[in-house]
Amino acid sequence: MHPTLASHVEAWHPEPDTCADDLTPGPTTALSALLDLPGTTAKPGDPLPPLWHWLYFLRWAPQRDLGPDGHLRDARFLPPIPERRRMFAGGRCEITAPLRLGEPTERVSSLAAVTPKQGRSGELLFVTERQEFRQHGSTCLVEEQDIVYRSGEGSTPRHPGIPGKSPAPDPEGPWQLPLQPTETLLFRFSALTANAHRIHYDTPYCRDVEGYPGLVVHGPLLALLMMELVRRNAPERRVRSLSYRLHRPAFVGERLLADGTPSEGRGARLRVATHRETRHAAAEVTFA
């Protein structure tokens, strides 16, 4: 009998990690260009839009430290399970005050929870990482990210195929933002977030090893797309908290639609859809 995933992490108790970043405007300018936003120049002192802190605190590991899937072989918050496969599942943020560009910022990361579950493709391990972001001694933002892991041992799961032409999905809410991701867009987003996971740029690996029908759109990109709805449609409102969940993968070339419905000024419900799935991702925000 194979050992359970939980048995591999019984003695795994990584210590917290602290690092710093000055939040220079360059990455924000680059993501603005990627999303074709008008006025792509950000200045020191400008507030960072919610979730754009994902562009910072990046660690570029030596190439020799990467595993066959493009992820690090070992890192403080990577669970020690065999032939580890990783997928971003969702997260939550509490924003006391927006982070400001050009300000010294400290991030403290810690392990919040490890939860084994049984999924359709076998045993899964949910790892929750907690991050606190501080500027000038005050905690501005607290985030928890849920990452799901499975072992690559055994059969490769197969995901449903996608048609050659993707029709547009039907909208539900008044806030709407379409996107049809290309290989170039996925490549540029991978570079911006120091993400070398091969499912985003290596089609043969995607199909033959991970069982996907095509290149996978980054989960963080779906989350950022939903938050862009808020930034564009309610620019005067400050997001106090947000939660998001990634349900089904979306693939390169599909016509995505992020749409949202405000809820009487208190917040909004958001989603990303294609013609084949009404909820690839879903999110809720509350305003300050």
Protein Blocks (a to p, Z undefined) as FASTA:
>chain_A
ZZdfklmmmmgccdddddddehiaklmmmmmmmnopghjaccehiacdehklmmgoiacd
dfklpcfkopafbdfklccdehiacddfbdcdddfbacdehiacddddddfbdcddddfk
bccddddddddddeehiafbdcddddddddfehjddddddddfbdcddddfbfbdcdddd
dfklmmmmmmmnopabfklmpmklmmmmnopabdcddfklmmmmmmmmmmmmmmmbccfb
dcdddfbdcdehiacddddddeehiaccdddddfkbcblbccddddZZ
